[in-house]
Structure formats: C-alpha cells, structure tokens
C-alpha cells in the first residue's frame, strides 16, 4: 500500500518428507521451527519455480496426483544433490476436497450384488440386527473392488468401517486380520513399541467398556494382538468373550462394518471367532463382511450353516456385455475391446492386465499369453528397467511393503519415488492411505497374483540377499510381535539364516499358543523342527517337547464346548 508502483508476484514449492520440528523455536528471533533435507529441497524447488506457479517434489506428486493435475518440468540441479531433483508443476485440482478415487477402472456389472449389500446394511442399521455376509469368488473376479465400493457407500452414510486382511501362511499371525482392525480403532502402528501400543489399547478399551472390565478385556486383546508375552488366557472362551464385549461396546452407538479380506487364508481360530461373533452378537448395528475364494468351503463346508443372519454372495465372472464395457473403457477401441472381453472370459483382473499389455506393447490379443500368470509375467518383463527393478524388489517384501524397506534393497534408491509413481499409474500397486509403520509410506500390490509372479521372476541369490535386508528393516522398525514377528520368520528363512528363522518361528508359535490358536502353533513348531539340524540335540529335544504339548492340547480341545455352540450359553 505504501509503494503502489511495485508489482508483487509469488511462486511456491511443496515438498514432502521427514523433518525435525522444534516447537519451542522463536521465528521472530531467527530460529527455524522446521529443519531437514525436505526443507532444503523445497527451497531449491521454489527457487526454480516459474512466477505465479507451484512446483512439487516427487513425494508430494505421489501423494496428491489423484486429486491434482500435474505436468513434469525439467529436473532441478541443486548443490549437495548427487542427481537432479524430479519436479512437477501443479495445473489445478481434479476432484473436490475430501473426494477419494477408488479406482481408475469403472465399476460395472455388479448392480445386483451391491444392491444386496446396500439392503443388508440398511437392515443392520435400522433394525440393529447383526449380519454375516461372505462374498465368494475366484481370484481376480472383483471381490475387493466390490467391497471397496460398498465401504465407500457405508462411509458416505455415516457408518464406520474397519478392515483387516488375512495373509498367506508364513506371513500371518493367527488373529492378524482382527488385530489390524483393533489397531486401526486404537491408532496403533506396527512401529510402536509394546508399551506404547499397550497403552493405546488400554485407553481405547477403558473408553469403550469402562474401568471395571477394562483390565480383563485389554489384557485378553493384548494376547490376541501379540503384545502380551508372559500371560496365557485360561481358555479360548475367555479370549473370545472379551472380543465380544469390546465389539458390543464399540458398536453400541455407531453402526460398524468389520471387513475381513481373504479369509480362505485365515487360521481356523480366526474363523471360529468370526462365527462366534455372528451367532452371539444381538441388538447391535454390526455387519461382518468376509471375502474369500471358494476354497474356504473345502476346509469349512458348513461355514455359515445354521445362522439366521447369514448370506453367501457368489461373485461370478462379468457377462459378455459388461466385460466388453470394461474393456472398451480401458482400450477405447471397439474391435480390441471385443477381443479382450472374449479372451478374458469375464474375469476383471484378466481384462485389466490384457488391456494394459495391449496398450503398452501394441500386441494383438491373440498373440498374448492365454493364462493370467503368463500375461502378468509378460507385462512385468516389458516394464522400463527402473520400474521392473522396483516392483521385483517390492515383491520380496510381501503383498504389503514400505518405502523404508525398498531403500535398503533398491538397486538405485534415487529412482524409487518416480518408479513407484509410474507403477501406481499402471495400476500394479497402490499407495495405502494409512501406514502400519509410522512415518513410512506403505504400498500394496493391486493383486496378490502380481506379487507372486514378480517374486518368481527373480534369481534365488537376489531373493536371499533382499530377504536379509528386509528382515533387518523389520527388526529396526517394529517390536517383532504379531504379523511383524511372522514376517521376520519368513524373511530370515528366505535369507537362509535358519537359526534366526527358528527363533522367530518359535516366538510365533508361543504367541499362537497364548491365543489358543493351537493348530497354528503345531504347524509353526513343525516348521521350526524341520529347519533345525539333527545334531543340535538340545534344541531338537526342546522343539519336540513343545510340539508334543501343543499337539496334545489341540487334539483334546472340545471346540463346541470352548465356543459354547449348541450349549445355549450367552
């Protein structure tokens, strides 16, 4: 106002990363409140931003590209940086504040299924009637996509959704999916030490159930989550009763959907828990939504049997018209779309991968592999070298992986941010909204099949080396309990470090025993015994004794009595 002849202009930069924050700093005295490489990099980016524009770094681009349109600009050469800094110019918002893009792939051909889910949720909400639904379908048919659409609808109506995914054997703990749900509600990270995690759990339980029951309920939940390493519950009924009390208290005033993905991989103890909740919860707005491949019914043929409030929802391949509509959206050409729809036989994942390979390579459908594994393999082989290296490395970490783990094994860590962004654009991986390791970025493979194919493409020597580095990352980042402990056993085994692996298999077995997942404990003790050399007499004797005790307990468990099924108990 005092110098009207001056023309003021502004330019800005946004960078994302870890920084040191000094809350007591006094900016008026020249003291910086925030410091670190992320701040220095932002300053370099700002200096090169055009007047009137905003430039962002790789991590910011990665986190916001679904909501903001960008164009790449020339990388910024900065003092102290070995390589130029990748940068993008922000062009404008592409969605309203708070909107979230579930997928770039249209949701087609599931009107009947989503209608059934909507009607069930309405009944759960209005009539306060708990319900169990199991969505059954083969790999790639769209179970997770259907669930994601449904969860978005629940959230838009003011309902609460908590989710947990069952992992394949050797990657899971017995109650891992339920543990993930409790951690989400309590704000617990896998990177929290046991004392901090237990404190968060106790705070949540006290708020929900009151101080009178809090000690018993929190103690039992701590066993199921792997936080309690000294105490064993007297029986499984006590553990499951505490879960029931916890869920009843949490859902009393807020309609809640508990989502369990991939329960075909679930431990029998977790399946027992889900069935108990489905039969014992009353007068509460609770939906138990489970997703599974049909193999669940091989091991549990009576799943859902005898329950009044249960629906099995088979998910079939898309019809010809719906498959063609999906392919047309992905390819934009009628002729190619018809070829893809016919070749994929209605499997949405197959359609997506086939369309991606055709778009990226230009090859006609008839020249491409006829199996989904072959198709995924061909697509990975055709990736640019940097992207291929990163996705292969990520596959060694598992279905879920972290930026920090990749930095330890990456061939060129400076390429990570750009490569991960490119792989997400190709819909091979997704950045998760919440990370289980605080302060680190968490990613997931779009489908477990993509991860499995990528893992199998690598030489064993490379896998062994990477498994060792990932195990070291997990040890440095977590208290080594729950699913982190199970992952450590798998990674040390993959690294060929059998002594370390045995230690963690035994720890996982003991954790399973404390939670009365006796069958899983037997399996883990057998794994540990198989890896122990015969000449290690003392350890062999110890493992055989623990195995015998676990087997004896498992064989004499009366499940009907422990669960109270058929006894009329409430």
Helices and strands as residue ranges (DSSP letters): E 12-14, E 20-21, G 27-29, E 34-35, H 37-48, E 54-56, H 58-64, E 68-76, E 85-93, H 111-127, E 131-136, H 143-156, E 160-165, H 176-186, H 194-209, H 211-225, H 236-251, E 256-261, G 263-265, H 268-280, E 286-292, H 296-299, E 310-314, H 320-331, H 334-344, H 348-361, G 365-367, H 372-381, H 385-397, E 400-402, H 403-409, G 413-415, H 416-425, E 429-431, E 442-445, H 448-456, H 460-477, H 482-494, H 498-514, H 518-531, H 537-555, H 559-563
